């Protein structure tokens, strides 16, 4: 009896052959999620005369079992599950030891780096090359905006303070078909106007102007001083994988034409985990940022600022269950598409996600958020 039980539960089934398998017993079961435990397995028809799919080609697929079957082949008996993938395109029978119970881990196909983090505890809930520094494009602006918030909170400056925007390089940048978006039609704007332009429209010239203002001036030398402040803040937060050379995320090869290149590397290099920590500091210390980052658009100084976060209500990738209210998009040829997402479901801690150098940043961010909640990780 013990030998028979061991044979049923533990023995690996013989390879499929012309000699078909026979059904010993079969019972229906509640629909249960499984995922691949071994790349060696396969999906067969019930008689095992035809291989329908190799599990090696389905590393991140959730299989749903609806029936438990005991099959006999020669003198060997083994338990199999009748399964179907979520898309319903493949169905058949898999030996139970080739499957693990539960949905498959999320798979981000395109993001070169990614992380999901609990904003309250800093706990990493998902990680893909999350400690590798990469160019981060306009996600850079989160650090710039943090230092703006800090100056307004800790000095005599206010949101209505005026920022000098007369420098010719900034005016040309704002008018650029590639790097512009918010034109400097005046020689000064309020801190709040430039903050909203930098956050919502991702204005490059607004971010530099704000940085210079934080550093105490309005010319490129103050931009250099501000970049030192960015690096000092990263060091204060113990972000060992963050190095800044620009206030807005543009590479120096592009900034040079506007008079804003500095010594050092060509691009800001920050890891996905450190980006998440910067976002956490910004949201935690200055939660009012979410009032602006959740806006789909806003008219600032007579110019329409459009938010490119396509997880917001009314946008293509919106999922009402995720409660997304921020935070920042970014793109350059070097950095690829980057996105910092955040949202907070009722009864849960706030979630922060980061994807860097992604070709499908909103789909993959949505999948990552859905995965975290489906696994009750936050």
N, C-alpha and C positions, 0 to 999 in steps of 0.2 A: 504493500500500500504506500509506504513512504517513498519507495523507488518510483512508483507510478506518479505520485504527486510531484516529485522532483522533476520528472520528465515533463510534466504538464507545464510547470511554471518557469523552468530554468533553461531547458535545452534549446539551443539555437536551432531553428527549423532547417531542414535540409534544403539545398538549392532547388528551385523549381525545375521540374523536368516533365517529360511527356507523361509520366505517371501522375495523375491528378490527385489533389488533396480531397478528402471527404469530410463532410460535416458531422461532427460527433454531437454537438449541442449548439444551440443558438438562443440568445435572449436579447430583447430590446433594452435599451438603457436611456436615461435622460441625456439629452444632447450635452456632450462634455468636450471642452477644448483641450487639445494636445498639441505639442510641437516636437520637432525632430530631436531625438536623443542621440542619434548616430547617423552619420552620412552614409553608412554602409547599407542602410535599409532601402526598401522599395515598396511600392504599392502594386499589388497584384489583383487579378480577378480571383474569385473565390476558389476556383479549381487550381489556381497557380500555374496555369498553362500560358499565361501572358503577363509580362511585366508592363504595367501601365505608366509608371513614373518612378524615377530614382529620387530618393530623398536628398541626395547630394545636390540636386538642382533646386531644392526648396528649403534653403537654410533658414528662412525667416517667415515661413508660412504657418498659420494656425490651421490645424486639422480638427474637424468636428466629428466625434464618434457618436453613433446612434445605435450601435449593435455590438454585442460581445459574442464571439464565435470561437468554439473549440474545434480545431481542424486536426485531422490525422493524416500523416504521410508515412507510409511504412509502419514501423512500430512506434513512431514518435507522435506525441500529441502536444499541441501548443495553443495558446490563447491569442486571438487576433481581434482587432477592432475594425469594424466597417466605418470608413472615414470618407469625408469629403472636404475639399478646401473651401475657404470662405467664398471664393468666386464661383464655386460650383462647377468648375471646369475639369476637375480630376476627382474621381471617386474609386474606391476599391478597398482592399484589405491589407492591413499592416500588422506585423508581429508586435505584440504589446511592448517588448523590451526595446523597440526602436523608437518609442514615443515617451515623452515626459508630459505629465499633466500640467495644464495651464496654457494660456495664450503665448505665442512666440514673442520673444523680445523684439522691440521696435528696431527696424533697420533703416538707417538713413543712407540712402544710396549715393547721394551727391555731396553732402556736406563733408568737407575735409576735416573739420573739427566741430564738435558740438558738446553741449553740456546742458543738463537740467538741474536746477538748484532750488532748494527750499530757502526762500528769502529770509525767513526768521532764524533758521538754525545754521545756514551755510552748508547744509548737508547736500552732497552731490548725489543726485537720483539717477542720472544717466551720464555716461561719459564716452566720448569718441575722440581720441587724440586731443583731449581737453587741455593738456599742459604744454602743447606745442605753440610757440609764438607764431602768429601769422599777421599779414597786413589786414587792417580792419576797416579801412575806408571811413565813411562818415559815422560809424559807430564810435569813433574817436570823440565825437561831440558830447558824449555823455560825461566825459571827464571835464571838458571845457565848461559845460553847463553846471556841473557840480561846483566848480571854483567860482562861477558867477553867483550861484546861490549862496555860497559861503561868504562872499564879499558883501552881498546885500544884507545877510543875516548878522554879520559881525562888525560892520563899519557903519559910518553915517550915510552911506549910499542908499538909495532907494530904487525901486523899479522905475520911477520916473526920472532918475538921473539921466543926463544926456551923454551919449557916446559919440565922439568925433569920428565921422566916416568920410572925411575929405580926401584921404590918401588916394592918389590916382590909381595905384595898383588894385585897390579894393573896388573902385568904381568899374574898372575894366573887367575884373573878375565877375562882378555881379551882372555885367552885360554879356558875358560869354555864353555862347550857345551850348557849351559843354559843361562849364563849371558854375554858370550863373543860375538865375531863378528868382532872386530877390534883388532888384536894382537899387543902387544907392542914388536916388534922385535928389536927395538932400545931403547936406554936410553933417547932419547929426540926426540920431534917432534915440528914443528912450531905450533903456536897458531891457524893458519888457518887450518892446517891439522886436528888437534883435534876438532876444531869447526865443520868442515864438517863431520867428523866421528861421532860426537855426534848428530848432527842435522839429517843427512841423514841416516846413519846406526843405529842411536840411541845407539852408543857405551857407555856402562856404565863406563868403565875404563877411556875413554877419558873425560867424564863429570867430574869425580872426579879429574883427573889430572888438568883439566882447573880450577876447583874450588880452588884447592890448590895453583895454580899459581896466581889466582886473590888475594888470601889471603896472598901471599908472600912467599910460601914455596913449599915443595914437599913430605910431610909426613902426616900421619893421624891427627896429632895435627893441621895442617893447614886446613884439611878438616873440623874439628870441628869449627875452626874460620870462615871458609867460610859459614857454615850452619847458624852461627849467623848473617852473612852479608845478607843471603837470608831472614831471618826473619825480619831483620831491614828494608830491602827494602820493604817487604810486609807491614810492619807497616807504612812506609813512604807513601805508596800508599793508606793507610787506608783500607787495605784488612783484615777485621776483621774475615774472615773465612779461613785463611791460616796459617798453621803451618808446618815448615819443620824440618826433621831430617836426610835427605839425599840429596846429590847433584844430584843424578841420578834417583831417584824414586824407587830403590830397597828397600824392607823392611829391617829393621835392623836384623831380624832373618836370612836373607840371607847375609847381609853385615858383620855380626859378623865373619864369617869364613875367611874373607879377611882382617880383622883388621880395619874395618871402621864403627863399631857401635858406637853410642853416647848415652847419656842419653836422656830419653824421650819416646815418644810413638813408636810403631813399624813402623808406616808409615807416610809419608807426608799426611796431611789432608787439602784439599782445595776444596772450592765449585766451581761448574760449572761457576757461575757468576764471581768469582774471577779469575779463569783460563782465562776466556774471557778477563778480564781487563789486565791481565799479557800479553796475546798475543797482545792486542791492544797497550800496551806500547812498546813492542818489535818491532812490525811492524811500528808504528808511529815514534819512535825515531831512529830506525835503519832499514829502509825499504829494505836495501840490503840483509837482511835475506831471502827475497823471491827469490832472484837469486839462492840460494842454495836449499831452500825448494821445489822449483818447478822442480828440477832435478830428473829424474827417477832413475838415478844411477850416480856414479862418482868414478873413481879410485883415491884413496888417498894413497900416499906412497907405491904404488905397490899393494894395496888391494882394491878389489871392494866393494864399499859401496852402498847398495841397499836401495832405499826409499820405505817403505811399505805403502805409501799413495796411495790407490787404486782408488782415484778420479782424479788422474793425467792422462794426455793424454796417450792413449794406454792401460790403465788398465781396469779391469773388470767393474767398476762402473762409468767410465768416462761419463760426460755429458758436451758436448762442450759449452752449453749455460751458464753454471755456472762459467766458467773461474777460476776454482780452481787452486791456485798456492802455497798452503801450507796447514797444517803447521807442525803438530806433532802427531805421533801415540804413543800408550803406552799399555803395558799389564803386569800384574802379576796375579797370581791366586786370590789374595786378591782384587785387583782393577778392575779386569775384563778388557775388551777391552775399551780403552779410545781413543778419537780422537778430535783434534782441527783442524777444517777446516776453510779455508778462501778463498775468491775470490772477484773479483770486476768486475761487468758488466759495459760496457760503459754507462756513464750517471747516474750511481748509486754510492752511497757511498760504501766503502768496507764492506763486511759482514764477521763476525766471528761467527762460531758455535762451540759448545762444547757438546760432549756426554760422559758421564762417566758410567762405569760399564754396557757396552752395549754388546749384543751378535751379533748384526748385525750393527756395527758402520758405515759402509760406505753407506749401503742402507738407514739407518735412517738419516744420515747426508745429503745425497742427497735429501731425501724427505723433510727435514726441510728447506734446501736452496730453493728448488722449491716452497715450501709453501710461504716463505717470499716474493719471487718475484711475485708469482701468486696473492698475496693479496696486492701488491704494498706497502709493509711495509718499503721498503728501496729505 
